[in-house]
Amino acid sequence: MEWLTAPFEVTFVQRALWGGILVSAICASAGTWVVLRGMAFLGDAMSHGLLPGVALAALLGGNLMVGAVVSAVVMTAGVTALGRTPRLSQDTGIGLLFVGMLSLGVIIVSRSQSFAVDLTGFLFGDVLAVRQQDLLVLAAALLAALVVSVLGHRAFLALAFDERKAHTLGLRPRLAHAVLLGLLGLAIVASFHIVGTLLVLGLLIAPPAAALPWARSVRGVMALAALFGATATFGGLLLSWHLSTAAGATVAALAVSLFFLSHMVSGLRDRRARRTPAPAPVLEVD
């Protein structure tokens, strides 16, 4: 069993594993709502929209995480504002912000001749470079995500299934949507260092989508998604070590593979269930 344990005897791989587990939990809390509400395009746009802040922070010698947070705030505010424009569909507004922020980022990058290595890490992640202080930041981000998820659970739930009902119940759906965007931004900012912005949807979308056929409640989806994300992190790091592949990309690829495996197995389960009729699992509103 040395092949299974040897990689994780190395300190930087241990930190990468813990970093991936923390990010998986953060992404599970935000990604579940993204999957339930069909907001994958928004998640993709926000992840790419981090580029201007990160590029500017790198050029000025600042903290990349701070730059990512600034961009996430700008994207969240922009999506929220454009979502209130009656003559503009939300997808159109998101697409325009996506292209605008990405273009601004490329312009900033083009002003530097030494940003290629940093840009590669930004796009594809560098999970093996996770430091001890990064783990502390991720732990704080997870705590914040859990607090927001618990406090906003009822409003998020109503918003996901019936926005008009949320308004009737006095749950302020616009504010809930803005807070949910903030939670999504938090997850993306926390994740880009692990798998990069091009692959962040692998941990944000794939684990909750893989958990959906097996869980009976939203909280169950989140818990199972966190488990799937942690499994993808462990397996991805293990495969990366033995196959000499890019660690972040391997983690993201394994997360997506778990999604396809989950739905293939659930499809076989449903076929058997049709032969012997039984109550189908229904996602409970908890």
C-alpha positions as CSV (number, residue, x, y, z in Angstrom):
1,M,0.0,0.0,0.0
2,E,3.0,2.3,-0.2
3,W,1.8,3.6,-3.6
4,L,-1.3,4.9,-1.8
5,T,0.3,6.5,1.2
6,A,3.8,7.6,0.0
7,P,2.7,10.8,-1.8
8,F,1.0,12.1,1.4
9,E,4.1,11.7,3.5
10,V,5.4,14.7,1.7
11,T,4.6,18.0,3.5
12,F,3.5,20.0,0.4
13,V,1.2,17.2,-0.7
14,Q,-0.3,17.1,2.7
15,R,-1.0,20.8,2.5
16,A,-2.4,20.4,-1.0
17,L,-4.8,17.7,0.3
18,W,-6.0,19.8,3.2
19,G,-6.4,22.8,0.9
20,G,-8.4,20.7,-1.6
21,I,-10.7,19.4,1.2
22,L,-11.4,22.9,2.5
23,V,-12.1,24.2,-1.0
24,S,-14.3,21.2,-1.6
25,A,-16.4,22.1,1.4
26,I,-16.6,25.7,0.4
27,C,-17.6,24.8,-3.2
28,A,-20.2,22.4,-2.0
29,S,-22.0,25.1,0.0
30,A,-22.1,27.4,-3.0
31,G,-22.1,24.9,-5.9
32,T,-25.3,23.2,-4.7
33,W,-27.3,26.4,-5.2
34,V,-25.6,27.0,-8.5
35,V,-26.7,23.5,-9.7
36,L,-30.2,23.8,-8.3
37,R,-30.7,27.3,-9.9
38,G,-29.0,26.5,-13.2
39,M,-26.3,29.2,-12.7
40,A,-23.4,27.4,-14.3
41,F,-22.8,30.2,-16.9
42,L,-22.7,32.8,-14.1
43,G,-20.2,30.7,-12.2
44,D,-18.0,30.5,-15.3
45,A,-18.3,34.2,-16.0
46,M,-17.4,35.1,-12.4
47,S,-14.4,32.8,-12.4
48,H,-12.9,34.4,-15.5
49,G,-13.9,37.9,-14.2
50,L,-11.2,37.6,-11.5
51,L,-8.5,38.1,-14.1
52,P,-8.3,42.0,-13.9
53,G,-7.9,42.1,-10.1
54,V,-5.3,39.3,-10.0
55,A,-3.3,40.7,-12.9
56,L,-3.3,44.2,-11.4
57,A,-2.3,42.8,-8.0
58,A,0.6,40.9,-9.6
59,L,1.8,43.9,-11.5
60,L,1.8,46.1,-8.4
61,G,3.4,43.4,-6.3
62,G,0.3,43.0,-4.1
63,N,-1.6,40.0,-2.8
64,L,-3.3,38.0,-5.6
65,M,-6.1,36.9,-3.2
66,V,-6.9,40.6,-2.5
67,G,-7.0,41.3,-6.2
68,A,-9.3,38.4,-6.8
69,V,-11.6,39.6,-4.0
70,V,-11.8,43.0,-5.5
71,S,-12.7,41.6,-8.9
72,A,-15.3,39.3,-7.3
73,V,-16.9,42.2,-5.6
74,V,-17.1,44.2,-8.9
75,M,-18.6,41.2,-10.7
76,T,-21.1,40.6,-8.0
77,A,-22.2,44.2,-7.9
78,G,-22.3,44.4,-11.7
79,V,-24.4,41.2,-12.1
80,T,-26.8,42.4,-9.3
81,A,-27.2,45.8,-10.9
82,L,-27.7,44.5,-14.4
83,G,-30.2,41.9,-13.1
84,R,-32.5,44.8,-12.1
85,T,-32.5,46.3,-15.7
86,P,-35.9,45.2,-17.1
87,R,-34.9,45.6,-20.8
88,L,-31.8,43.5,-20.5
89,S,-31.9,39.7,-19.9
90,Q,-29.7,38.4,-17.1
91,D,-27.7,36.2,-19.5
92,T,-26.9,39.2,-21.7
93,G,-25.7,41.2,-18.8
94,I,-23.5,38.4,-17.5
95,G,-22.1,37.8,-20.9
96,L,-21.2,41.5,-21.3
97,L,-19.5,41.6,-17.9
98,F,-17.7,38.4,-18.6
99,V,-16.2,39.7,-21.9
100,G,-15.5,43.1,-20.4
101,M,-13.7,41.9,-17.4
102,L,-11.8,39.3,-19.3
103,S,-10.7,41.8,-21.9
104,L,-9.6,44.3,-19.2
105,G,-7.5,41.5,-17.6
106,V,-5.8,40.6,-20.9
107,I,-5.0,44.3,-21.5
108,I,-3.4,44.5,-18.1
109,V,-1.5,41.3,-18.6
110,S,-0.3,42.6,-22.0
111,R,1.5,45.5,-20.2
112,S,3.8,43.1,-18.5
113,Q,6.4,40.8,-20.1
114,S,7.0,38.7,-16.9
115,F,3.5,37.7,-16.0
116,A,3.4,34.4,-18.0
117,V,4.2,32.1,-15.1
118,D,1.7,33.9,-12.8
119,L,-0.9,33.8,-15.5
120,T,-0.4,30.1,-16.0
121,G,-0.9,29.5,-12.2
122,F,-4.0,31.7,-12.3
123,L,-5.6,29.9,-15.2
124,F,-4.7,26.3,-14.2
125,G,-4.0,26.5,-10.5
126,D,-1.1,25.4,-8.4
127,V,-2.4,23.2,-5.7
128,L,1.0,21.9,-4.7
129,A,2.0,25.5,-3.8
130,V,-0.5,25.8,-1.0
131,R,1.2,27.3,2.1
132,Q,0.3,27.1,5.8
133,Q,-1.2,30.6,5.8
134,D,-3.3,29.7,2.7
135,L,-4.9,26.9,4.8
136,L,-5.8,29.4,7.5
137,V,-7.4,31.7,4.9
138,L,-9.3,28.8,3.5
139,A,-10.5,27.7,6.9
140,A,-11.7,31.3,7.6
141,A,-13.4,31.3,4.1
142,L,-15.1,28.0,5.0
143,L,-16.4,29.3,8.3
144,A,-17.8,32.4,6.5
145,A,-19.4,30.2,3.8
146,L,-21.0,28.0,6.5
147,V,-22.4,31.0,8.4
148,V,-23.9,32.5,5.2
149,S,-25.3,29.1,4.2
150,V,-27.0,28.6,7.5
151,L,-28.4,32.1,7.9
152,G,-29.5,32.3,4.3
153,H,-30.7,28.7,3.8
154,R,-34.4,29.5,4.0
155,A,-34.2,32.4,1.6
156,F,-31.9,30.5,-0.8
157,L,-34.3,27.6,-0.8
158,A,-37.3,29.7,-1.6
159,L,-35.3,31.5,-4.3
160,A,-34.2,28.3,-5.9
161,F,-37.7,26.8,-6.2
162,D,-40.1,29.8,-6.5
163,E,-38.9,33.4,-6.5
164,R,-42.4,34.8,-6.3
165,K,-43.1,32.7,-3.2
166,A,-39.9,34.0,-1.7
167,H,-41.2,37.6,-2.2
168,T,-44.6,36.6,-0.8
169,L,-42.9,35.2,2.4
170,G,-41.0,38.5,2.8
171,L,-37.6,36.8,2.2
172,R,-36.3,39.7,0.0
173,P,-35.3,37.6,-3.0
174,R,-33.1,40.4,-4.5
175,L,-31.0,40.6,-1.4
176,A,-30.9,36.8,-1.1
177,H,-29.7,36.7,-4.8
178,A,-27.0,39.3,-4.0
179,V,-25.8,37.3,-1.0
180,L,-25.8,34.1,-3.0
181,L,-23.6,35.8,-5.6
182,G,-21.3,36.8,-2.8
183,L,-21.1,33.2,-1.6
184,L,-20.4,32.1,-5.1
185,G,-17.6,34.7,-5.4
186,L,-16.2,33.5,-2.1
187,A,-16.0,29.9,-3.4
188,I,-14.4,31.0,-6.7
189,V,-11.8,33.2,-5.0
190,A,-11.0,30.3,-2.6
191,S,-10.7,27.8,-5.4
192,F,-8.7,29.6,-8.1
193,H,-5.4,29.0,-6.3
194,I,-6.2,25.2,-6.2
195,V,-7.5,24.4,-9.7
196,G,-7.3,27.8,-11.5
197,T,-10.1,29.8,-13.1
198,L,-10.4,27.6,-16.2
199,L,-11.1,24.5,-14.1
200,V,-12.9,26.0,-11.1
201,L,-16.2,24.7,-12.3
202,G,-14.9,21.2,-11.9
203,L,-15.1,21.5,-8.1
204,L,-17.9,24.0,-8.0
205,I,-20.4,22.2,-10.3
206,A,-19.4,18.5,-10.7
207,P,-19.6,17.3,-7.0
208,P,-23.1,18.8,-6.3
209,A,-24.3,17.5,-9.7
210,A,-22.9,14.1,-8.9
211,A,-24.6,14.1,-5.4
212,L,-28.0,15.2,-6.7
213,P,-29.3,11.7,-7.7
214,W,-28.4,10.3,-4.3
215,A,-29.4,12.9,-1.7
216,R,-32.9,13.5,-0.4
217,S,-32.4,17.1,0.8
218,V,-30.4,20.2,0.0
219,R,-28.2,19.7,3.0
220,G,-27.7,16.1,1.9
221,V,-26.5,17.3,-1.5
222,M,-24.0,19.7,0.2
223,A,-22.6,17.0,2.5
224,L,-22.3,14.4,-0.3
225,A,-20.8,17.1,-2.7
226,A,-18.1,17.9,-0.1
227,L,-17.3,14.2,0.2
228,F,-17.1,13.8,-3.6
229,G,-14.9,16.9,-3.8
230,A,-12.6,15.6,-1.1
231,T,-12.4,12.2,-2.9
232,A,-11.5,13.9,-6.2
233,T,-8.8,15.9,-4.4
234,F,-7.3,12.8,-2.8
235,G,-7.5,10.7,-6.0
236,G,-6.3,13.6,-8.2
237,L,-3.2,14.2,-6.1
238,L,-2.5,10.5,-6.0
239,L,-2.8,10.1,-9.8
240,S,-0.8,13.3,-10.4
241,W,2.0,12.0,-8.2
242,H,2.3,8.7,-10.0
243,L,1.5,9.8,-13.5
244,S,3.4,13.1,-13.4
245,T,0.4,15.1,-14.5
246,A,-0.8,18.6,-13.6
247,A,-2.2,18.3,-10.1
248,G,-5.1,20.9,-10.3
249,A,-6.2,19.6,-13.7
250,T,-6.2,16.0,-12.5
251,V,-8.3,16.9,-9.5
252,A,-10.8,18.7,-11.7
253,A,-10.9,15.9,-14.3
254,L,-11.5,13.3,-11.6
255,A,-14.3,15.4,-10.1
256,V,-16.0,15.5,-13.6
257,S,-15.4,11.8,-13.9
258,L,-17.2,11.2,-10.6
259,F,-20.1,13.1,-12.0
260,F,-20.4,10.9,-15.1
261,L,-19.9,7.7,-13.0
262,S,-22.6,8.9,-10.5
263,H,-25.2,9.5,-13.2
264,M,-24.3,6.3,-15.0
265,V,-24.9,4.3,-11.8
266,S,-28.0,6.2,-10.9
267,G,-29.3,5.5,-14.4
268,L,-28.8,1.8,-13.9
269,R,-30.6,2.1,-10.5
270,D,-33.5,3.8,-12.2
271,R,-33.8,1.1,-14.8
272,R,-34.0,-1.6,-12.2
273,A,-36.5,0.5,-10.2
274,R,-38.8,0.7,-13.3
275,R,-38.8,-3.1,-13.5
276,T,-39.7,-3.3,-9.8
277,P,-41.8,-0.2,-9.1
278,A,-40.9,1.6,-5.9
279,P,-41.1,5.2,-4.7
280,A,-38.5,7.4,-6.5
281,P,-36.2,9.4,-4.3
282,V,-37.4,13.0,-4.1
283,L,-35.3,16.0,-3.1
284,E,-36.9,17.2,0.2
285,V,-37.3,20.9,1.0
286,D,-35.5,21.1,4.3
